[in-house]
Amino acid sequence: MEPLDRDLDETEIELAAEPMLINVGPSHPAMHGTVRVVMELSGETIERCDVQVGYLHRGFEKMCERGTWTQVYPYVDRCNYVSPMLNNVGFSLACEKMLGIEVPERCQWYRMILGELARLSDHLTCDGAMAMELGAFTPFLWMVKARELVWDVMEEETGARLTHSFGRVGGMAAPPTPGFKEHVRAVVDQIRHVMDEVKRLLLGNRIFLDRLEGVGVISVDDAVSLGWTGPALRAAGVPYDVRKSYPYLKYGEVDFDVPVGSASDCYDRFMVRIEEMEQSARIIDQCLERMPDEGPINADDPRVVLPPKDEVYTTIEGTIRHFKIVMEGLKLPAGEVYSFTEGGNGELGFYLVSDGSGTPWRVRIRPPCFYVTGGLERVITGQMVADVVPCFGSLNMIGGECDR
Amino acid sequence: MTLELILLSAGKALFMVMFGMNLAVIMTWADRRQGAMINDRVGPNRAVIWLPKRVAQALVLAPAVLIAAAVVGYVVTHKVEGAPRLGRALLFSQLAIFGLWATLLAIAGRVARSGVKNSFDAWVASIGDPRSFLWLGLGAHAVTLAAAGLLRGTDIGRTLRDVGASAGPAVFAAAVVGGAGYAAWSFERVERVGLRLFGLLHPAADGLKTIWKEDFIPPNADKFLHGLAPIVSFFPALVVLAVVPFGDTLCFGSKAGRIDLTQVMRVVPREGLCTEGAVPLQVLDVNVGLLYFFAVAGTGIVGAALAGWASDNKFSLLGGVRAASQMVSYEVTLGLTLVGAMMVYGTLRVDEMVRWQSQNTWGIFVQPLAFVLFFTASVAESKRIPFDLPEGESELVAGYFTEYAGMKFAMFYFSEYVAVVAGSVLLSVLFLGGWHLPFIDRSGIHLQIGDTVLFHQTLSHVAVIVIGVLAFIGKVVALCWLNLMIRWTLPRFRYDQLMRLSWRKLLPASLVNILVTGLVMLLIAGASASVQAGLKVAADVTQLVIAVAGLSLGVWFVVFVTSPVKKKRILASTAAQFAAHLGGTRTARMGA
């Protein structure tokens, strides 16, 4: 007997294979923060994809324009909610640049310590979540426990664990607590210990390395032209770190390295963060060494800094000064300024426009992860569905910051 | 089929189902408990049944008194003489020592946690380190064993034997009743007692809860297949257990060709099986054995694939397809891996495989590569991390059971755990000797290396069988624990890596395993008698290794469990200092 399909050649009997259109997010376990990715799948490979951000847009920049400059702090807190202190410090520096004042030395060290602690918390969260989403739950729990210690410090210093609103124009809301240095030393020691354990558990693990190495590669040119900054750009081999390139606070005086990657894959982004945690710990050590135990925290500038409480209650000058700063808001001179610092994810910029009244005319935040997320499409196209998880995780998109 | 056989079959099936399901529930609990421990939380322990004081006391005391009465009654009514008497003396003196130190250790732990309440507590606390009881107990175990070995045949030995045979059961019964009495007495101070079973009620409550949850079926789903899938997924995992022997063949007396369930054989000879009245401890005694396992386990794939297809959801579909391809791939490895084992054991019957291992050496020594491959493949079959791609919670939401809620979801969830238990059971039976413990054969303890008998002690048939069943349970629990550790250690594969592992690494390795096994078997078959005798000695040495390693592992485990927990806390923040000043919380004692 002759075969039935003798007249058919291979191509004709092939089933119609349209690519599968799959909608990931905005509410999906891998899409922390709310981002939506529409993927066109061929099997498990992503042929095309469309990344849509903006689901967490809350109009922060516009909301900033209705209060005083000090009332912006709660908004910047809620931008990058895993390292709010860096945003606080960044915004303070922008306002101070406009005013042309500099905070006392003690405050500068204090801001650096708190900022680096916030960076530790950011990187612990990012790397931990990345491991968790690949199925390694234990390292995530360890790292979140370590982050908890950072938050204990923050709680002790600021009274709030997550949204501190602790920065002030011309200083900080409160001086360091008496046990601050010992507390931070103990916490940093503990974090180093946790990181050693995490490295032992993950970096010798073939499955983990296979999931990261060579996955989500982006070229240096692409990364630069997309406006990438921070760990994601450094993983591509560009040693751009605002703390090193344009030192602010006392970063010029402390000794630290800028870790860079070479392959620009998920593994490099993971490792850059791991190394940066070590560098942050180094910076904190030096800051603790050099931060004076005595001295003012706030700048001696009656235009922006609230008077001490006893003066408010006993002198008419103090009362009036307090009243004017609280009710009218501190007055930044008319003009505009762009000030940028190294946030958890890269260059965190504040572009402020003031008309000289007590209310901001425009507060424009340059969120590092908006630009990084812009590269997500390029990073995941051609990868497999499962690769979206480490790629997206390693870009560390923070919804609040990206969508504002 | 006689009534006795039907009763026995029902009993065995009940045992196996209860064993599999309960172990699965305990694993659910242990899984969540593990996460809680890493995170310094208490874990699932909120489910509680409040019992009135008297009821709780009765619940504690009644089983203890029953056990004690049963032991004493059995010993009094069943008198033995000669070698079995020494066996009984040994067994019960060991049991008595174990009962004593375990009870005292538990009481000491309680005293250390909740303080001295009476003069007995004060005495226990005055010992200092609770682990002294452990060391004393281990010493006593060793001393009695050594005495039994050294004083055999002497007058002192006989006296000691009589003391052990009569006082042993009494002390054991006293320890059990005493421990229960202590617990019951400590309930006196409270109004009601919360029954928590270490938090084990929590997964049970969660399971019950799912029954009342909404049973959601997607509008465009295939309703019949959607409902069928969880059953198809759950059933095979449980039914696989039917071919597994959980103990050595039990020998009853027989009367006129019928099994007499009231008469159990006192002592059976080392070699050979009883002809009449033999009851294999295995639900389904079929000669195709392993083939049945493959046939049934393969059906489990259909459940996941059906669920993925019938849900009308793209994530489910991807998960279902992944599940189908993954499980089919690993099924191949699973099958080919066992070909080597079948060649060595020369049978497909699972009970005969265990018997082969009990007569020679455990499968892990003759088929080490197959052990590793089979273990990997069985983890893959259970669809748990690192092989949980069908579920793929971070990319596929919940994979093939995304669209399932309530009890149907619980069945998928639970079938994973039952699959882990089934895999562990298979692994322990095929490679770890099943119910066999080194140097314990059908007649009792028999320590023999080559042709030299170093020690022999007759034990009663019931004791041997019970020890076997306990050994089987212990091995399965240990393997389940290993599975749990893997789940908490490893990240998950990517789909292509998973396939590469299966087809490019495990499959060739299992083929090589078959080839090497065949060659070695040919070599051994053609070898001289002295080589074969040497192999026999080597097999006995491996048994010795297992015995020593097993005992030290057991001791290490108890030491590990009883060692005090050291937690480093940073008492720098105001809140932490305040908490520490108050002595910490009930679950996290700070600064103490």
Interface residues (C-beta under 8 A of the other chain):
Chain A: M20 I22 V24 H28 P29 A30 E44 A131 M132 E133 L134 G135 A136 F137 T138 L141 W142 V144 K145 L149 D152 V153 E155 E156 G179 E182 H183 A186 V187 Q190 L201 L202 N205 I207 F208 D210 R211 M384 V385 A386 D387 V388 V389
Chain B: G35 I38 N39 D40 K314 F315 L318 I385 P386 D388 L389 G392 E393 S394 E395 L396 V397 W488 T489 L490 P491 R492 F493 R494 Y495 D496 Q497 K568 I570 A572 S573 T574 A575 A576
